[in-house]
Amino acid sequence: MKCSADYEILPHTADLKIRVCGKTIEDLFRHALIGMFQSIGPQARGCERLNNQLICAQLPISRPVSIQSHSKDELLIDFLSHALYLSDIYNEAYLDVTIHQLSATHVDATLHGIAIEHFDVVEIKAVTYHGCEIQQHNGLWTVEIVFDI
């Protein structure tokens, strides 16, 4: 799998699909979170859009997360699903994350975000397990993720 950026939107017939890359597994999780939220066009007061990205001077909201799963693939999906759940509850978008601890089955992190007005593109209903397989080739971590919209 080749990567031209931290994440990129891929063609998909009915859903949203992104390819995510990272030099470390922590980078992969971070870029997946950012890619998930940036790809659906969040709009927030005090932020601006630049090159199809929401850019905010500050991300004043912090949400701690601790996720346990059976495998690193499931862990990534469960991590993103939990971030999506928090986004739905609090009407927020998380545009960065600090990962405190990450193993093949557990992640402790703090999501950093902002209150949003709406999403311009679509709203994600769910993060799917379809085709999700984290791979590492030549020191680069990659995964493709499909979101049900």
C-alpha positions in Angstrom: 0.0 0.0 0.0 1.4 3.4 -1.0 0.7 6.6 0.8 0.9 10.1 -0.5 -0.2 11.8 2.8 -1.0 11.0 6.4 -4.5 10.1 5.2 -6.3 10.3 1.9 -9.9 9.7 0.9 -10.4 6.8 -1.5 -13.2 6.1 -4.0 -16.0 4.0 -2.6 -19.4 3.3 -4.1 -21.6 4.0 -1.1 -19.5 4.7 2.0 -16.5 6.8 3.0 -13.1 5.1 2.8 -9.7 6.5 3.8 -6.2 5.2 3.6 -4.1 6.1 6.6 -0.3 6.0 7.0 2.2 6.5 9.8 5.8 6.0 10.6 4.8 4.5 14.0 1.7 2.7 15.2 1.0 5.8 17.3 1.1 8.0 14.2 -1.3 5.6 12.5 -3.8 5.9 15.2 -3.4 9.7 15.3 -3.7 10.1 11.5 -6.8 7.8 11.5 -8.5 10.0 14.0 -7.6 13.2 12.2 -8.6 11.7 8.9 -11.9 10.4 10.1 -13.0 13.9 11.4 -11.3 16.1 8.7 -12.8 14.0 5.8 -16.4 14.9 6.9 -15.9 18.6 7.0 -16.4 19.8 10.6 -17.3 23.5 11.0 -16.5 25.4 14.1 -16.5 29.0 15.3 -13.1 30.6 15.4 -11.6 28.1 13.0 -10.9 28.4 9.3 -10.8 26.0 6.3 -7.4 25.7 4.6 -6.8 23.1 1.9 -10.0 21.3 2.8 -8.8 21.1 6.5 -10.4 22.7 9.5 -7.5 24.7 11.2 -8.1 25.9 14.8 -5.6 28.0 16.8 -6.6 26.0 19.9 -8.3 22.7 20.6 -9.8 23.5 24.1 -11.6 20.2 24.7 -9.9 17.2 26.1 -11.5 13.8 26.5 -9.6 10.9 28.1 -10.2 7.5 26.5 -9.1 4.0 27.5 -9.9 1.2 25.1 -9.2 -2.6 25.4 -9.7 -4.9 22.4 -8.6 -8.3 21.1 -6.3 -7.2 18.3 -4.6 -4.1 17.0 -7.1 -4.0 14.1 -10.1 -4.2 16.4 -8.4 -1.7 18.8 -8.1 0.9 16.0 -11.8 0.5 15.0 -12.9 0.5 18.7 -10.8 3.7 19.3 -12.3 5.5 16.3 -15.8 4.3 17.2 -15.5 5.6 20.8 -14.3 9.0 19.4 -17.3 9.0 17.1 -19.6 8.2 20.0 -18.1 11.1 22.1 -18.5 13.4 19.0 -22.1 12.5 18.7 -22.8 13.0 22.4 -21.0 16.3 22.9 -21.2 17.7 19.3 -17.4 17.9 19.0 -14.8 17.1 16.5 -11.4 15.7 17.6 -8.6 17.0 15.5 -5.7 15.6 17.5 -4.8 13.1 20.1 -2.1 12.5 22.7 -1.4 8.8 23.0 -0.1 7.9 26.5 0.1 4.2 26.1 -0.5 1.8 23.1 -0.1 -1.9 22.9 -1.6 -4.5 20.5 -4.7 -4.7 22.6 -4.9 -1.4 24.7 -4.8 2.3 24.2 -4.8 5.1 26.7 -5.1 8.5 25.1 -6.5 12.0 25.4 -8.6 13.4 22.4 -8.2 17.1 21.7 -11.1 18.8 20.0 -13.5 21.7 19.5 -17.2 22.2 19.7 -18.7 22.1 16.2 -21.7 23.7 14.5 -22.1 20.9 11.9 -20.4 18.7 9.4 -20.3 19.9 5.8 -19.8 16.6 3.9 -21.6 13.8 5.7 -22.1 12.3 9.2 -20.5 9.0 9.9 -23.0 6.4 11.3 -20.3 3.8 12.2 -16.7 2.7 11.7 -16.7 -0.7 10.0 -14.4 -3.6 10.4 -14.7 -4.3 6.6 -11.3 -4.8 5.1 -9.5 -3.2 8.1 -6.0 -4.8 8.3 -3.1 -2.8 9.8 0.0 -3.6 7.9 3.7 -2.6 8.2 6.0 -2.5 5.2 9.4 -1.0 5.0 8.9 0.9 8.3 5.6 2.4 7.3 2.3 1.5 9.0 -0.8 1.5 6.7 -4.5 0.7 6.9 -7.7 1.3 5.0 -10.9 2.1 6.9 -14.5 2.2 5.7 -17.0 4.4 7.4 -20.8 3.8 7.1 -22.4 7.1 6.1 
